[in-house]
Amino acid sequence: MGHEESLDITSTKTPSIGPFSSRKRRLIKYYLLLLPALLLFFFFFIIPLAVVALVSLLTGNPVNDPDVALTLKNYAKLFSDIYYLDVLLVTLRIGLYTTLVCLVIGYPLAYQMARMKSKNLRTLMLMAVLSPMLIGIVIRTYAWMTLLSDQGVINSTLKNLGLIKEPLKLMYNEFGICLALVHIFAPFMVLTLTGVIGKIDLRLEEAARNLGASKLRTFIEVTLPLSAPGIMGGSLLVFALAISSYVTPILMGGFTIITLPILIYQQISGVFNFGFAGTLGLILMIVSLAIVFLYHRVMSRVVGGVGV
Amino acid sequence: MKRIGWDHILFRAINLLLIGFLLLPIGIVLLFAFNSAAFIVFPPEGFSLRWFKAFFIHPEFMRAFWLSLRLAATTVIISTVTGTMAAMAIVRGRIPGAKFISALFLSPLMLPAIITGLALFQFYVILDVGRTYTGLLIGHIIVTIPYVIRTTTALLYNFDGSVEEAARNLGAGELATFWYITLPLIRPGVIAGSVFAFIVSFDQFPVSLFLVQPGINTLPIQLFNYLKYSFDPTVAAAATVSIALSVTVVLLLERTIGLQEYVKL
């Protein structure tokens, strides 16, 4: 209301303009502010995504093929070939393992961080958890390669100590991929969980303790259920990130394990099949957006909401 | 809380181990960057700066490093200006559909970046423009604008605009009001957003993967290609330089607005 009043005051300075046109002028000004970002997003985000969807439904490349027709063959190809189904399965499995391990290691960290009394210690811990996020994904994967490869730190140390003869298979498999992914995405889990655990009313736990429940029972029956939105939210977030990562699976898998994002890039760089790349991209997009939608549903139930 | 039991100690010990796990790769990278051995050996052999030298005299790494810096700097400027303008319109404009527009601007955060890269690449090919520096720049702007808009709108919602009205009522022009009143109030959000934008652009991989011109790589792509064939500590030195850059940026942030503020957003 105060705003309307002030508009009247400003409009008295320019008497020729009435209240209606001044509002209109105000709107135009804000539309102009919005315009550059909106144009960018329209031409370089919405239209390209629509093109991906369209091309996935065409028989060929519309640029050089004048008789393109609509088809579902790309979708039929994806769901009828065991090779592609296997790629989907591997991708989902890696996502699932990564999520579960992130949850197991993220929960204790988040719990301690949420309950810390000392603000300085809390900041320090936050920095320790967040600092890996400041390093690019290629570099973090490289660090895991130096640790886990056949000539890496762990294998060469064990060999020098005479404990093993053949190197342990720590990478070039799904184990290595999941381990590196856990490291990369654990901070997201910790942040989401810390937000939710920090909002739990401590009096509820005290009440349970006063009524004679043990620490463990209080945790299982009070704290854990109350942190369920954080568990759900963090898991959805990590899962969505894990199934769409490219660098870590390709380097840790030693170019032998194919996940959905790797397959998408292969379709472009290797065989230049736009239609099929679009189909795969669309599938990944739909799965990711469904997960994000669920994430927001879950997190909006937490009072005040939690941003990541 | 008064008495510290064994369970408490065990819990802390586990968390210390977990933090060790999170910090381990950074330690490893630093260790090998300054190690003289050509191979990854443990324990390390001796102190040396030879890998830094190898990095700084490597023409392809240097070209990639400068390209990434230039790209990130340009991205930050464009994303921060257009993002802040859009945030002003979304929060202050009372524009119909503001919620939808805001969701649109944040959606690159939700969408796997590899799809943004794929979509832009297909679009450029269909338009027959191919891969250009401008095309790559646009990709980076699209994925960094959400950070600026998110941090800036958060601060704009924090105050209701009555200060701005007061300035206007006292005769300040619109630009003066923005420059002397609004901008100082939302500055932490704008700075945090642009720092995020810098880091995201500098480390950007999936979008760049599709959009870099053949032979003209950004630093992450160059590192990735190098790692396909070679494993020597030049990468560790490059990593250390990147880490130093990120840490400098964050320390600047800590100095200007404080880390707590930046994490809350």
Boltz contact constraints between the chains, C-beta under 6 A:
constraints:
  - contact:
      token1: [A, 6]
      token2: [B, 165]
      max_distance: 6.0
  - contact:
      token1: [A, 6]
      token2: [B, 169]
      max_distance: 6.0
  - contact:
      token1: [A, 9]
      token2: [B, 169]
      max_distance: 6.0
  - contact:
      token1: [A, 30]
      token2: [B, 89]
      max_distance: 6.0
  - contact:
      token1: [A, 30]
      token2: [B, 93]
      max_distance: 6.0
  - contact:
      token1: [A, 30]
      token2: [B, 95]
      max_distance: 6.0
  - contact:
      token1: [A, 33]
      token2: [B, 85]
      max_distance: 6.0
  - contact:
      token1: [A, 33]
      token2: [B, 88]
      max_distance: 6.0
  - contact:
      token1: [A, 33]
      token2: [B, 89]
      max_distance: 6.0
  - contact:
      token1: [A, 34]
      token2: [B, 86]
      max_distance: 6.0
  - contact:
      token1: [A, 34]
      token2: [B, 89]
      max_distance: 6.0
  - contact:
      token1: [A, 36]
      token2: [B, 82]
      max_distance: 6.0
  - contact:
      token1: [A, 37]
      token2: [B, 82]
      max_distance: 6.0
  - contact:
      token1: [A, 37]
      token2: [B, 86]
      max_distance: 6.0
  - contact:
      token1: [A, 41]
      token2: [B, 104]
      max_distance: 6.0
  - contact:
      token1: [A, 44]
      token2: [B, 138]
      max_distance: 6.0
  - contact:
      token1: [A, 44]
      token2: [B, 142]
      max_distance: 6.0
  - contact:
      token1: [A, 45]
      token2: [B, 142]
      max_distance: 6.0
  - contact:
      token1: [A, 48]
      token2: [B, 119]
      max_distance: 6.0
  - contact:
      token1: [A, 48]
      token2: [B, 120]
      max_distance: 6.0
  - contact:
      token1: [A, 48]
      token2: [B, 123]
      max_distance: 6.0
  - contact:
      token1: [A, 49]
      token2: [B, 119]
      max_distance: 6.0
  - contact:
      token1: [A, 51]
      token2: [B, 122]
      max_distance: 6.0
  - contact:
      token1: [A, 51]
      token2: [B, 123]
      max_distance: 6.0
  - contact:
      token1: [A, 52]
      token2: [B, 119]
      max_distance: 6.0
  - contact:
      token1: [A, 52]
      token2: [B, 122]
      max_distance: 6.0
  - contact:
      token1: [A, 63]
      token2: [B, 126]
      max_distance: 6.0
  - contact:
      token1: [A, 105]
      token2: [B, 18]
      max_distance: 6.0
  - contact:
      token1: [A, 108]
      token2: [B, 14]
      max_distance: 6.0
  - contact:
      token1: [A, 108]
      token2: [B, 15]
      max_distance: 6.0
  - contact:
      token1: [A, 109]
      token2: [B, 15]
      max_distance: 6.0
  - contact:
      token1: [A, 109]
      token2: [B, 18]
      max_distance: 6.0
  - contact:
      token1: [A, 112]
      token2: [B, 15]
      max_distance: 6.0
  - contact:
      token1: [A, 128]
      token2: [B, 19]
      max_distance: 6.0
  - contact:
      token1: [A, 132]
      token2: [B, 22]
      max_distance: 6.0
  - contact:
      token1: [A, 134]
      token2: [B, 246]
      max_distance: 6.0
  - contact:
      token1: [A, 135]
      token2: [B, 243]
      max_distance: 6.0
  - contact:
      token1: [A, 136]
      token2: [B, 203]
      max_distance: 6.0
  - contact:
      token1: [A, 136]
      token2: [B, 220]
      max_distance: 6.0
  - contact:
      token1: [A, 137]
      token2: [B, 205]
      max_distance: 6.0
  - contact:
      token1: [A, 138]
      token2: [B, 220]
      max_distance: 6.0
  - contact:
      token1: [A, 138]
      token2: [B, 223]
      max_distance: 6.0
  - contact:
      token1: [A, 138]
      token2: [B, 224]
      max_distance: 6.0
  - contact:
      token1: [A, 139]
      token2: [B, 239]
      max_distance: 6.0
  - contact:
      token1: [A, 140]
      token2: [B, 25]
      max_distance: 6.0
  - contact:
      token1: [A, 142]
      token2: [B, 227]
      max_distance: 6.0
  - contact:
      token1: [A, 142]
      token2: [B, 235]
      max_distance: 6.0
  - contact:
      token1: [A, 143]
      token2: [B, 25]
      max_distance: 6.0
  - contact:
      token1: [A, 143]
      token2: [B, 28]
      max_distance: 6.0
  - contact:
      token1: [A, 143]
      token2: [B, 29]
      max_distance: 6.0
  - contact:
      token1: [A, 146]
      token2: [B, 28]
      max_distance: 6.0
  - contact:
      token1: [A, 146]
      token2: [B, 40]
      max_distance: 6.0
  - contact:
      token1: [A, 153]
      token2: [B, 42]
      max_distance: 6.0
  - contact:
      token1: [A, 156]
      token2: [B, 42]
      max_distance: 6.0
  - contact:
      token1: [A, 157]
      token2: [B, 42]
      max_distance: 6.0
  - contact:
      token1: [A, 244]
      token2: [B, 112]
      max_distance: 6.0
  - contact:
      token1: [A, 246]
      token2: [B, 114]
      max_distance: 6.0
  - contact:
      token1: [A, 246]
      token2: [B, 206]
      max_distance: 6.0
  - contact:
      token1: [A, 247]
      token2: [B, 205]
      max_distance: 6.0
  - contact:
      token1: [A, 261]
      token2: [B, 114]
      max_distance: 6.0
  - contact:
      token1: [A, 274]
      token2: [B, 122]
      max_distance: 6.0
  - contact:
      token1: [A, 281]
      token2: [B, 115]
      max_distance: 6.0
  - contact:
      token1: [A, 281]
      token2: [B, 118]
      max_distance: 6.0
  - contact:
      token1: [A, 284]
      token2: [B, 112]
      max_distance: 6.0
  - contact:
      token1: [A, 285]
      token2: [B, 115]
      max_distance: 6.0
  - contact:
      token1: [A, 288]
      token2: [B, 112]
      max_distance: 6.0
  - contact:
      token1: [A, 292]
      token2: [B, 110]
      max_distance: 6.0
